[in-house]
Amino acid sequence: MDTQTNMIAVRGADQKDMTFAYNESTQVISPDKTIQGLTGKAGAALKVTYREERGSNLATKIELMEK
């Protein structure tokens, strides 16, 4: 996660890495409901809903999945 460039990288179940941009409209489903709350959670399971926009993936919702 890079809060300077508003980017988050995740590795899917298929072991492929994907990068997503996020903005103030991105909905975050986590205990504190903020992107910053996801930092330090390396390895946590996330569900990212996104759309392709201008050649990049824009996250519309990032959900921290409970174990």
PDB file of N, CA, C, O and CB in Angstrom:
ATOM      1  N   MET A   1       0.840  -1.161   0.000  1.00  0.00           N
ATOM      2  CA  MET A   1       0.000   0.000   0.000  1.00  0.00           C
ATOM      3  C   MET A   1       0.893   1.234   0.000  1.00  0.00           C
ATOM      4  O   MET A   1       1.844   1.334   0.775  1.00  0.00           O
ATOM      5  CB  MET A   1      -0.960  -0.008   1.208  1.00  0.00           C
ATOM      6  N   ASP A   2       0.570   2.162  -0.877  1.00  0.00           N
ATOM      7  CA  ASP A   2       1.319   3.414  -0.957  1.00  0.00           C
ATOM      8  C   ASP A   2       0.343   4.570  -0.797  1.00  0.00           C
ATOM      9  O   ASP A   2      -0.378   4.907  -1.737  1.00  0.00           O
ATOM     10  CB  ASP A   2       2.102   3.525  -2.307  1.00  0.00           C
ATOM     11  N   THR A   3       0.313   5.178   0.379  1.00  0.00           N
ATOM     12  CA  THR A   3      -0.623   6.259   0.631  1.00  0.00           C
ATOM     13  C   THR A   3      -0.210   7.561  -0.059  1.00  0.00           C
ATOM     14  O   THR A   3      -1.027   8.474  -0.183  1.00  0.00           O
ATOM     15  CB  THR A   3      -0.752   6.484   2.119  1.00  0.00           C
ATOM     16  N   GLN A   4       1.033   7.660  -0.505  1.00  0.00           N
ATOM     17  CA  GLN A   4       1.482   8.853  -1.239  1.00  0.00           C
ATOM     18  C   GLN A   4       0.893   8.895  -2.652  1.00  0.00           C
ATOM     19  O   GLN A   4       0.529   9.963  -3.143  1.00  0.00           O
ATOM     20  CB  GLN A   4       3.019   8.886  -1.314  1.00  0.00           C
ATOM     21  N   THR A   5       0.801   7.723  -3.306  1.00  0.00           N
ATOM     22  CA  THR A   5       0.302   7.663  -4.685  1.00  0.00           C
ATOM     23  C   THR A   5      -1.109   7.086  -4.770  1.00  0.00           C
ATOM     24  O   THR A   5      -1.647   6.921  -5.865  1.00  0.00           O
ATOM     25  CB  THR A   5       1.243   6.833  -5.540  1.00  0.00           C
ATOM     26  N   ASN A   6      -1.715   6.775  -3.611  1.00  0.00           N
ATOM     27  CA  ASN A   6      -3.056   6.180  -3.554  1.00  0.00           C
ATOM     28  C   ASN A   6      -3.151   4.899  -4.370  1.00  0.00           C
ATOM     29  O   ASN A   6      -4.055   4.733  -5.188  1.00  0.00           O
ATOM     30  CB  ASN A   6      -4.092   7.174  -4.047  1.00  0.00           C
ATOM     31  N   MET A   7      -2.195   3.989  -4.132  1.00  0.00           N
ATOM     32  CA  MET A   7      -2.167   2.705  -4.827  1.00  0.00           C
ATOM     33  C   MET A   7      -2.087   1.580  -3.801  1.00  0.00           C
ATOM     34  O   MET A   7      -1.479   1.728  -2.740  1.00  0.00           O
ATOM     35  CB  MET A   7      -0.970   2.633  -5.818  1.00  0.00           C
ATOM     36  N   ILE A   8      -2.711   0.455  -4.136  1.00  0.00           N
ATOM     37  CA  ILE A   8      -2.639  -0.733  -3.304  1.00  0.00           C
ATOM     38  C   ILE A   8      -2.364  -1.921  -4.233  1.00  0.00           C
ATOM     39  O   ILE A   8      -2.966  -2.037  -5.301  1.00  0.00           O
ATOM     40  CB  ILE A   8      -3.966  -0.937  -2.469  1.00  0.00           C
ATOM     41  N   ALA A   9      -1.460  -2.790  -3.818  1.00  0.00           N
ATOM     42  CA  ALA A   9      -1.118  -3.982  -4.596  1.00  0.00           C
ATOM     43  C   ALA A   9      -1.593  -5.209  -3.821  1.00  0.00           C
ATOM     44  O   ALA A   9      -1.402  -5.305  -2.609  1.00  0.00           O
ATOM     45  CB  ALA A   9       0.429  -4.056  -4.882  1.00  0.00           C
ATOM     46  N   VAL A  10      -2.208  -6.135  -4.534  1.00  0.00           N
ATOM     47  CA  VAL A  10      -2.689  -7.365  -3.899  1.00  0.00           C
ATOM     48  C   VAL A  10      -2.284  -8.560  -4.749  1.00  0.00           C
ATOM     49  O   VAL A  10      -2.098  -8.447  -5.961  1.00  0.00           O
ATOM     50  CB  VAL A  10      -4.233  -7.330  -3.703  1.00  0.00           C
ATOM     51  N   ARG A  11      -2.153  -9.693  -4.096  1.00  0.00           N
ATOM     52  CA  ARG A  11      -1.853 -10.951  -4.787  1.00  0.00           C
ATOM     53  C   ARG A  11      -3.104 -11.812  -4.699  1.00  0.00           C
ATOM     54  O   ARG A  11      -3.617 -12.078  -3.612  1.00  0.00           O
ATOM     55  CB  ARG A  11      -0.594 -11.688  -4.159  1.00  0.00           C
ATOM     56  N   GLY A  12      -3.584 -12.244  -5.858  1.00  0.00           N
ATOM     57  CA  GLY A  12      -4.793 -13.046  -5.927  1.00  0.00           C
ATOM     58  C   GLY A  12      -4.535 -14.496  -5.586  1.00  0.00           C
ATOM     59  O   GLY A  12      -3.391 -14.917  -5.412  1.00  0.00           O
ATOM     60  N   ALA A  13      -5.618 -15.259  -5.493  1.00  0.00           N
ATOM     61  CA  ALA A  13      -5.526 -16.684  -5.201  1.00  0.00           C
ATOM     62  C   ALA A  13      -4.737 -17.415  -6.270  1.00  0.00           C
ATOM     63  O   ALA A  13      -4.174 -18.480  -6.015  1.00  0.00           O
ATOM     64  CB  ALA A  13      -6.913 -17.289  -5.073  1.00  0.00           C
ATOM     65  N   ASP A  14      -4.696 -16.840  -7.477  1.00  0.00           N
ATOM     66  CA  ASP A  14      -3.939 -17.436  -8.586  1.00  0.00           C
ATOM     67  C   ASP A  14      -2.464 -17.025  -8.562  1.00  0.00           C
ATOM     68  O   ASP A  14      -1.718 -17.326  -9.494  1.00  0.00           O
ATOM     69  CB  ASP A  14      -4.564 -17.035  -9.923  1.00  0.00           C
ATOM     70  N   GLN A  15      -2.048 -16.336  -7.496  1.00  0.00           N
ATOM     71  CA  GLN A  15      -0.676 -15.864  -7.284  1.00  0.00           C
ATOM     72  C   GLN A  15      -0.267 -14.752  -8.249  1.00  0.00           C
ATOM     73  O   GLN A  15       0.924 -14.472  -8.391  1.00  0.00           O
ATOM     74  CB  GLN A  15       0.286 -17.019  -7.419  1.00  0.00           C
ATOM     75  N   LYS A  16      -1.230 -14.116  -8.913  1.00  0.00           N
ATOM     76  CA  LYS A  16      -0.938 -12.972  -9.785  1.00  0.00           C
ATOM     77  C   LYS A  16      -1.108 -11.690  -8.979  1.00  0.00           C
ATOM     78  O   LYS A  16      -2.056 -11.546  -8.206  1.00  0.00           O
ATOM     79  CB  LYS A  16      -1.868 -12.965 -11.050  1.00  0.00           C
ATOM     80  N   ASP A  17      -0.174 -10.763  -9.173  1.00  0.00           N
ATOM     81  CA  ASP A  17      -0.248  -9.470  -8.504  1.00  0.00           C
ATOM     82  C   ASP A  17      -1.084  -8.504  -9.331  1.00  0.00           C
ATOM     83  O   ASP A  17      -0.986  -8.478 -10.558  1.00  0.00           O
ATOM     84  CB  ASP A  17       1.162  -8.896  -8.264  1.00  0.00           C
ATOM     85  N   MET A  18      -1.905  -7.710  -8.653  1.00  0.00           N
ATOM     86  CA  MET A  18      -2.684  -6.661  -9.303  1.00  0.00           C
ATOM     87  C   MET A  18      -2.515  -5.393  -8.498  1.00  0.00           C
ATOM     88  O   MET A  18      -2.368  -5.432  -7.276  1.00  0.00           O
ATOM     89  CB  MET A  18      -4.191  -7.052  -9.430  1.00  0.00           C
ATOM     90  N   THR A  19      -2.536  -4.268  -9.191  1.00  0.00           N
ATOM     91  CA  THR A  19      -2.408  -2.962  -8.554  1.00  0.00           C
ATOM     92  C   THR A  19      -3.692  -2.182  -8.789  1.00  0.00           C
ATOM     93  O   THR A  19      -4.249  -2.194  -9.887  1.00  0.00           O
ATOM     94  CB  THR A  19      -1.173  -2.182  -9.100  1.00  0.00           C
ATOM     95  N   PHE A  20      -4.148  -1.511  -7.752  1.00  0.00           N
ATOM     96  CA  PHE A  20      -5.376  -0.723  -7.826  1.00  0.00           C
ATOM     97  C   PHE A  20      -5.121   0.678  -7.310  1.00  0.00           C
ATOM     98  O   PHE A  20      -4.417   0.870  -6.319  1.00  0.00           O
ATOM     99  CB  PHE A  20      -6.508  -1.391  -7.028  1.00  0.00           C
ATOM    100  N   ALA A  21      -5.698   1.649  -7.989  1.00  0.00           N
ATOM    101  CA  ALA A  21      -5.719   3.018  -7.479  1.00  0.00           C
ATOM    102  C   ALA A  21      -6.952   3.133  -6.584  1.00  0.00           C
ATOM    103  O   ALA A  21      -7.930   2.409  -6.774  1.00  0.00           O
ATOM    104  CB  ALA A  21      -5.745   4.088  -8.654  1.00  0.00           C
ATOM    105  N   TYR A  22      -6.907   4.033  -5.619  1.00  0.00           N
ATOM    106  CA  TYR A  22      -8.079   4.307  -4.792  1.00  0.00           C
ATOM    107  C   TYR A  22      -8.181   5.803  -4.594  1.00  0.00           C
ATOM    108  O   TYR A  22      -7.202   6.526  -4.781  1.00  0.00           O
ATOM    109  CB  TYR A  22      -8.000   3.568  -3.424  1.00  0.00           C
ATOM    110  N   ASN A  23      -9.368   6.275  -4.215  1.00  0.00           N
ATOM    111  CA  ASN A  23      -9.565   7.705  -3.970  1.00  0.00           C
ATOM    112  C   ASN A  23     -10.545   7.888  -2.817  1.00  0.00           C
ATOM    113  O   ASN A  23     -10.921   6.920  -2.157  1.00  0.00           O
ATOM    114  CB  ASN A  23     -10.082   8.426  -5.248  1.00  0.00           C
ATOM    115  N   GLU A  24     -10.953   9.122  -2.578  1.00  0.00           N
ATOM    116  CA  GLU A  24     -11.837   9.406  -1.451  1.00  0.00           C
ATOM    117  C   GLU A  24     -13.208   8.763  -1.612  1.00  0.00           C
ATOM    118  O   GLU A  24     -13.944   8.634  -0.634  1.00  0.00           O
ATOM    119  CB  GLU A  24     -11.993  10.899  -1.280  1.00  0.00           C
ATOM    120  N   SER A  25     -13.564   8.360  -2.828  1.00  0.00           N
ATOM    121  CA  SER A  25     -14.854   7.705  -3.061  1.00  0.00           C
ATOM    122  C   SER A  25     -14.804   6.193  -2.844  1.00  0.00           C
ATOM    123  O   SER A  25     -15.846   5.537  -2.827  1.00  0.00           O
ATOM    124  CB  SER A  25     -15.327   7.995  -4.466  1.00  0.00           C
ATOM    125  N   THR A  26     -13.607   5.636  -2.680  1.00  0.00           N
ATOM    126  CA  THR A  26     -13.475   4.192  -2.480  1.00  0.00           C
ATOM    127  C   THR A  26     -14.044   3.820  -1.112  1.00  0.00           C
ATOM    128  O   THR A  26     -13.629   4.364  -0.088  1.00  0.00           O
ATOM    129  CB  THR A  26     -11.984   3.745  -2.599  1.00  0.00           C
ATOM    130  N   GLN A  27     -14.988   2.897  -1.105  1.00  0.00           N
ATOM    131  CA  GLN A  27     -15.594   2.422   0.136  1.00  0.00           C
ATOM    132  C   GLN A  27     -14.659   1.401   0.779  1.00  0.00           C
ATOM    133  O   GLN A  27     -14.190   0.476   0.116  1.00  0.00           O
ATOM    134  CB  GLN A  27     -17.004   1.800  -0.127  1.00  0.00           C
ATOM    135  N   VAL A  28     -14.392   1.573   2.065  1.00  0.00           N
ATOM    136  CA  VAL A  28     -13.518   0.643   2.793  1.00  0.00           C
ATOM    137  C   VAL A  28     -14.340  -0.056   3.865  1.00  0.00           C
ATOM    138  O   VAL A  28     -14.955   0.585   4.717  1.00  0.00           O
ATOM    139  CB  VAL A  28     -12.292   1.388   3.430  1.00  0.00           C
ATOM    140  N   ILE A  29     -14.338  -1.395   3.806  1.00  0.00           N
ATOM    141  CA  ILE A  29     -15.052  -2.192   4.793  1.00  0.00           C
ATOM    142  C   ILE A  29     -13.990  -2.859   5.677  1.00  0.00           C
ATOM    143  O   ILE A  29     -13.412  -3.883   5.313  1.00  0.00           O
ATOM    144  CB  ILE A  29     -16.005  -3.263   4.106  1.00  0.00           C
ATOM    145  N   SER A  30     -13.752  -2.259   6.832  1.00  0.00           N
ATOM    146  CA  SER A  30     -12.782  -2.757   7.809  1.00  0.00           C
ATOM    147  C   SER A  30     -13.180  -2.185   9.167  1.00  0.00           C
ATOM    148  O   SER A  30     -14.052  -1.318   9.230  1.00  0.00           O
ATOM    149  CB  SER A  30     -11.296  -2.354   7.421  1.00  0.00           C
ATOM    150  N   PRO A  31     -12.566  -2.646  10.250  1.00  0.00           N
ATOM    151  CA  PRO A  31     -12.956  -2.149  11.574  1.00  0.00           C
ATOM    152  C   PRO A  31     -12.936  -0.622  11.700  1.00  0.00           C
ATOM    153  O   PRO A  31     -13.834  -0.050  12.318  1.00  0.00           O
ATOM    154  CB  PRO A  31     -12.047  -2.737  12.612  1.00  0.00           C
ATOM    155  N   ASP A  32     -11.928   0.051  11.126  1.00  0.00           N
ATOM    156  CA  ASP A  32     -11.900   1.513  11.269  1.00  0.00           C
ATOM    157  C   ASP A  32     -12.334   2.252   9.999  1.00  0.00           C
ATOM    158  O   ASP A  32     -12.338   3.483   9.982  1.00  0.00           O
ATOM    159  CB  ASP A  32     -10.506   1.960  11.654  1.00  0.00           C
ATOM    160  N   LYS A  33     -12.698   1.530   8.942  1.00  0.00           N
ATOM    161  CA  LYS A  33     -13.284   2.068   7.718  1.00  0.00           C
ATOM    162  C   LYS A  33     -12.399   3.072   6.972  1.00  0.00           C
ATOM    163  O   LYS A  33     -12.903   3.946   6.267  1.00  0.00           O
ATOM    164  CB  LYS A  33     -14.577   2.718   8.047  1.00  0.00           C
ATOM    165  N   THR A  34     -11.065   2.939   7.133  1.00  0.00           N
ATOM    166  CA  THR A  34     -10.148   3.831   6.422  1.00  0.00           C
ATOM    167  C   THR A  34      -9.089   3.023   5.695  1.00  0.00           C
ATOM    168  O   THR A  34      -8.743   1.914   6.101  1.00  0.00           O
ATOM    169  CB  THR A  34      -9.487   4.825   7.394  1.00  0.00           C
ATOM    170  N   ILE A  35      -8.579   3.600   4.611  1.00  0.00           N
ATOM    171  CA  ILE A  35      -7.474   2.984   3.877  1.00  0.00           C
ATOM    172  C   ILE A  35      -6.273   2.843   4.802  1.00  0.00           C
ATOM    173  O   ILE A  35      -5.596   1.815   4.785  1.00  0.00           O
ATOM    174  CB  ILE A  35      -7.105   3.819   2.619  1.00  0.00           C
ATOM    175  N   GLN A  36      -6.001   3.859   5.605  1.00  0.00           N
ATOM    176  CA  GLN A  36      -4.854   3.821   6.504  1.00  0.00           C
ATOM    177  C   GLN A  36      -4.964   2.665   7.480  1.00  0.00           C
ATOM    178  O   GLN A  36      -3.946   2.146   7.937  1.00  0.00           O
ATOM    179  CB  GLN A  36      -4.726   5.134   7.262  1.00  0.00           C
ATOM    180  N   GLY A  37      -6.175   2.253   7.807  1.00  0.00           N
ATOM    181  CA  GLY A  37      -6.384   1.125   8.709  1.00  0.00           C
ATOM    182  C   GLY A  37      -5.945  -0.201   8.115  1.00  0.00           C
ATOM    183  O   GLY A  37      -5.778  -1.184   8.837  1.00  0.00           O
ATOM    184  N   LEU A  38      -5.758  -0.233   6.788  1.00  0.00           N
ATOM    185  CA  LEU A  38      -5.305  -1.459   6.127  1.00  0.00           C
ATOM    186  C   LEU A  38      -3.785  -1.584   6.121  1.00  0.00           C
ATOM    187  O   LEU A  38      -3.263  -2.671   5.872  1.00  0.00           O
ATOM    188  CB  LEU A  38      -5.827  -1.504   4.703  1.00  0.00           C
ATOM    189  N   THR A  39      -3.067  -0.499   6.389  1.00  0.00           N
ATOM    190  CA  THR A  39      -1.611  -0.581   6.413  1.00  0.00           C
ATOM    191  C   THR A  39      -1.188  -1.460   7.577  1.00  0.00           C
ATOM    192  O   THR A  39      -1.822  -1.465   8.632  1.00  0.00           O
ATOM    193  CB  THR A  39      -0.968   0.829   6.522  1.00  0.00           C
ATOM    194  N   GLY A  40      -0.140  -2.182   7.376  1.00  0.00           N
ATOM    195  CA  GLY A  40       0.334  -3.085   8.413  1.00  0.00           C
ATOM    196  C   GLY A  40      -0.426  -4.398   8.451  1.00  0.00           C
ATOM    197  O   GLY A  40      -0.232  -5.205   9.360  1.00  0.00           O
ATOM    198  N   LYS A  41      -1.288  -4.616   7.470  1.00  0.00           N
ATOM    199  CA  LYS A  41      -2.065  -5.850   7.419  1.00  0.00           C
ATOM    200  C   LYS A  41      -1.592  -6.732   6.266  1.00  0.00           C
ATOM    201  O   LYS A  41      -2.404  -7.385   5.611  1.00  0.00           O
ATOM    202  CB  LYS A  41      -3.564  -5.539   7.275  1.00  0.00           C
ATOM    203  N   ALA A  42      -0.290  -6.752   6.016  1.00  0.00           N
ATOM    204  CA  ALA A  42       0.263  -7.578   4.931  1.00  0.00           C
ATOM    205  C   ALA A  42      -0.167  -9.017   5.126  1.00  0.00           C
ATOM    206  O   ALA A  42      -0.080  -9.559   6.228  1.00  0.00           O
ATOM    207  CB  ALA A  42       1.813  -7.477   4.879  1.00  0.00           C
ATOM    208  N   GLY A  43      -0.626  -9.625   4.061  1.00  0.00           N
ATOM    209  CA  GLY A  43      -1.063 -11.007   4.122  1.00  0.00           C
ATOM    210  C   GLY A  43      -2.531 -11.172   4.462  1.00  0.00           C
ATOM    211  O   GLY A  43      -3.058 -12.283   4.404  1.00  0.00           O
ATOM    212  N   ALA A  44      -3.204 -10.078   4.817  1.00  0.00           N
ATOM    213  CA  ALA A  44      -4.630 -10.164   5.131  1.00  0.00           C
ATOM    214  C   ALA A  44      -5.423 -10.406   3.852  1.00  0.00           C
ATOM    215  O   ALA A  44      -5.025  -9.978   2.768  1.00  0.00           O
ATOM    216  CB  ALA A  44      -5.119  -8.874   5.838  1.00  0.00           C
ATOM    217  N   ALA A  45      -6.535 -11.090   3.992  1.00  0.00           N
ATOM    218  CA  ALA A  45      -7.402 -11.359   2.842  1.00  0.00           C
ATOM    219  C   ALA A  45      -8.264 -10.136   2.557  1.00  0.00           C
ATOM    220  O   ALA A  45      -8.946  -9.623   3.444  1.00  0.00           O
ATOM    221  CB  ALA A  45      -8.294 -12.607   3.097  1.00  0.00           C
ATOM    222  N   LEU A  46      -8.225  -9.672   1.307  1.00  0.00           N
ATOM    223  CA  LEU A  46      -9.020  -8.530   0.870  1.00  0.00           C
ATOM    224  C   LEU A  46      -9.888  -8.930  -0.305  1.00  0.00           C
ATOM    225  O   LEU A  46      -9.515  -9.789  -1.103  1.00  0.00           O
ATOM    226  CB  LEU A  46      -8.119  -7.342   0.495  1.00  0.00           C
ATOM    227  N   LYS A  47     -11.036  -8.306  -0.404  1.00  0.00           N
ATOM    228  CA  LYS A  47     -11.883  -8.427  -1.592  1.00  0.00           C
ATOM    229  C   LYS A  47     -11.937  -7.031  -2.189  1.00  0.00           C
ATOM    230  O   LYS A  47     -12.383  -6.087  -1.537  1.00  0.00           O
ATOM    231  CB  LYS A  47     -13.343  -8.993  -1.253  1.00  0.00           C
ATOM    232  N   VAL A  48     -11.479  -6.902  -3.434  1.00  0.00           N
ATOM    233  CA  VAL A  48     -11.436  -5.596  -4.084  1.00  0.00           C
ATOM    234  C   VAL A  48     -12.421  -5.587  -5.248  1.00  0.00           C
ATOM    235  O   VAL A  48     -12.324  -6.403  -6.164  1.00  0.00           O
ATOM    236  CB  VAL A  48      -9.997  -5.262  -4.575  1.00  0.00           C
ATOM    237  N   THR A  49     -13.362  -4.663  -5.201  1.00  0.00           N
ATOM    238  CA  THR A  49     -14.279  -4.427  -6.314  1.00  0.00           C
ATOM    239  C   THR A  49     -13.722  -3.222  -7.056  1.00  0.00           C
ATOM    240  O   THR A  49     -13.394  -2.209  -6.438  1.00  0.00           O
ATOM    241  CB  THR A  49     -15.781  -4.188  -5.824  1.00  0.00           C
ATOM    242  N   TYR A  50     -13.614  -3.324  -8.374  1.00  0.00           N
ATOM    243  CA  TYR A  50     -12.970  -2.250  -9.127  1.00  0.00           C
ATOM    244  C   TYR A  50     -13.563  -2.116 -10.514  1.00  0.00           C
ATOM    245  O   TYR A  50     -14.324  -2.966 -10.976  1.00  0.00           O
ATOM    246  CB  TYR A  50     -11.474  -2.494  -9.225  1.00  0.00           C
ATOM    247  N   ARG A  51     -13.193  -1.025 -11.164  1.00  0.00           N
ATOM    248  CA  ARG A  51     -13.539  -0.822 -12.573  1.00  0.00           C
ATOM    249  C   ARG A  51     -12.296  -0.335 -13.291  1.00  0.00           C
ATOM    250  O   ARG A  51     -11.421   0.295 -12.696  1.00  0.00           O
ATOM    251  CB  ARG A  51     -14.723   0.194 -12.740  1.00  0.00           C
ATOM    252  N   GLU A  52     -12.232  -0.632 -14.563  1.00  0.00           N
ATOM    253  CA  GLU A  52     -11.110  -0.141 -15.357  1.00  0.00           C
ATOM    254  C   GLU A  52     -11.419   1.288 -15.770  1.00  0.00           C
ATOM    255  O   GLU A  52     -12.497   1.584 -16.284  1.00  0.00           O
ATOM    256  CB  GLU A  52     -10.847  -1.049 -16.607  1.00  0.00           C
ATOM    257  N   GLU A  53     -10.461   2.161 -15.537  1.00  0.00           N
ATOM    258  CA  GLU A  53     -10.642   3.572 -15.844  1.00  0.00           C
ATOM    259  C   GLU A  53      -9.338   4.143 -16.362  1.00  0.00           C
ATOM    260  O   GLU A  53      -8.330   4.142 -15.654  1.00  0.00           O
ATOM    261  CB  GLU A  53     -11.126   4.353 -14.604  1.00  0.00           C
ATOM    262  N   ARG A  54      -9.351   4.622 -17.570  1.00  0.00           N
ATOM    263  CA  ARG A  54      -8.171   5.236 -18.207  1.00  0.00           C
ATOM    264  C   ARG A  54      -6.937   4.352 -18.116  1.00  0.00           C
ATOM    265  O   ARG A  54      -5.845   4.823 -17.799  1.00  0.00           O
ATOM    266  CB  ARG A  54      -7.873   6.583 -17.568  1.00  0.00           C
ATOM    267  N   GLY A  55      -7.120   3.071 -18.395  1.00  0.00           N
ATOM    268  CA  GLY A  55      -5.988   2.156 -18.440  1.00  0.00           C
ATOM    269  C   GLY A  55      -5.493   1.644 -17.101  1.00  0.00           C
ATOM    270  O   GLY A  55      -4.480   0.946 -17.046  1.00  0.00           O
ATOM    271  N   SER A  56      -6.190   1.977 -16.015  1.00  0.00           N
ATOM    272  CA  SER A  56      -5.786   1.440 -14.712  1.00  0.00           C
ATOM    273  C   SER A  56      -7.012   0.896 -13.987  1.00  0.00           C
ATOM    274  O   SER A  56      -8.148   1.116 -14.406  1.00  0.00           O
ATOM    275  CB  SER A  56      -5.080   2.532 -13.852  1.00  0.00           C
ATOM    276  N   ASN A  57      -6.767   0.195 -12.912  1.00  0.00           N
ATOM    277  CA  ASN A  57      -7.840  -0.390 -12.105  1.00  0.00           C
ATOM    278  C   ASN A  57      -8.143   0.545 -10.937  1.00  0.00           C
ATOM    279  O   ASN A  57      -7.277   0.805 -10.102  1.00  0.00           O
ATOM    280  CB  ASN A  57      -7.448  -1.816 -11.591  1.00  0.00           C
ATOM    281  N   LEU A  58      -9.379   1.049 -10.882  1.00  0.00           N
ATOM    282  CA  LEU A  58      -9.790   1.936  -9.798  1.00  0.00           C
ATOM    283  C   LEU A  58     -10.659   1.156  -8.824  1.00  0.00           C
ATOM    284  O   LEU A  58     -11.738   0.686  -9.185  1.00  0.00           O
ATOM    285  CB  LEU A  58     -10.551   3.178 -10.344  1.00  0.00           C
ATOM    286  N   ALA A  59     -10.192   1.020  -7.598  1.00  0.00           N
ATOM    287  CA  ALA A  59     -10.947   0.304  -6.567  1.00  0.00           C
ATOM    288  C   ALA A  59     -12.164   1.125  -6.168  1.00  0.00           C
ATOM    289  O   ALA A  59     -12.041   2.294  -5.802  1.00  0.00           O
ATOM    290  CB  ALA A  59     -10.059   0.008  -5.329  1.00  0.00           C
ATOM    291  N   THR A  60     -13.338   0.509  -6.239  1.00  0.00           N
ATOM    292  CA  THR A  60     -14.555   1.174  -5.777  1.00  0.00           C
ATOM    293  C   THR A  60     -14.917   0.725  -4.364  1.00  0.00           C
ATOM    294  O   THR A  60     -15.583   1.445  -3.620  1.00  0.00           O
ATOM    295  CB  THR A  60     -15.720   0.889  -6.737  1.00  0.00           C
ATOM    296  N   LYS A  61     -14.458  -0.504  -4.000  1.00  0.00           N
ATOM    297  CA  LYS A  61     -14.690  -0.995  -2.640  1.00  0.00           C
ATOM    298  C   LYS A  61     -13.552  -1.946  -2.274  1.00  0.00           C
ATOM    299  O   LYS A  61     -13.174  -2.812  -3.064  1.00  0.00           O
ATOM    300  CB  LYS A  61     -16.087  -1.712  -2.519  1.00  0.00           C
ATOM    301  N   ILE A  62     -13.015  -1.773  -1.074  1.00  0.00           N
ATOM    302  CA  ILE A  62     -11.980  -2.672  -0.538  1.00  0.00           C
ATOM    303  C   ILE A  62     -12.517  -3.217   0.779  1.00  0.00           C
ATOM    304  O   ILE A  62     -12.823  -2.462   1.702  1.00  0.00           O
ATOM    305  CB  ILE A  62     -10.582  -1.926  -0.335  1.00  0.00           C
ATOM    306  N   GLU A  63     -12.625  -4.537   0.848  1.00  0.00           N
ATOM    307  CA  GLU A  63     -13.215  -5.181   2.020  1.00  0.00           C
ATOM    308  C   GLU A  63     -12.188  -6.101   2.679  1.00  0.00           C
ATOM    309  O   GLU A  63     -11.649  -7.006   2.042  1.00  0.00           O
ATOM    310  CB  GLU A  63     -14.488  -5.978   1.628  1.00  0.00           C
ATOM    311  N   LEU A  64     -11.926  -5.857   3.963  1.00  0.00           N
ATOM    312  CA  LEU A  64     -11.052  -6.724   4.747  1.00  0.00           C
ATOM    313  C   LEU A  64     -11.872  -7.926   5.167  1.00  0.00           C
ATOM    314  O   LEU A  64     -12.866  -7.790   5.880  1.00  0.00           O
ATOM    315  CB  LEU A  64     -10.450  -5.978   5.991  1.00  0.00           C
ATOM    316  N   MET A  65     -11.453  -9.110   4.724  1.00  0.00           N
ATOM    317  CA  MET A  65     -12.195 -10.327   5.002  1.00  0.00           C
ATOM    318  C   MET A  65     -11.766 -10.894   6.351  1.00  0.00           C
ATOM    319  O   MET A  65     -10.574 -11.058   6.614  1.00  0.00           O
ATOM    320  CB  MET A  65     -11.984 -11.366   3.880  1.00  0.00           C
ATOM    321  N   GLU A  66     -12.730 -11.185   7.187  1.00  0.00           N
ATOM    322  CA  GLU A  66     -12.438 -11.764   8.495  1.00  0.00           C
ATOM    323  C   GLU A  66     -11.997 -13.209   8.325  1.00  0.00           C
ATOM    324  O   GLU A  66     -12.487 -13.914   7.442  1.00  0.00           O
ATOM    325  CB  GLU A  66     -13.670 -11.676   9.426  1.00  0.00           C
ATOM    326  N   LYS A  67     -11.076 -13.648   9.165  1.00  0.00           N
ATOM    327  CA  LYS A  67     -10.587 -15.029   9.101  1.00  0.00           C
ATOM    328  C   LYS A  67     -11.476 -15.938   9.892  1.00  0.00           C
ATOM    329  O   LYS A  67     -11.227 -17.141   9.957  1.00  0.00           O
ATOM    330  CB  LYS A  67      -9.158 -15.130   9.609  1.00  0.00           C
TER     331      LYS A  67
END
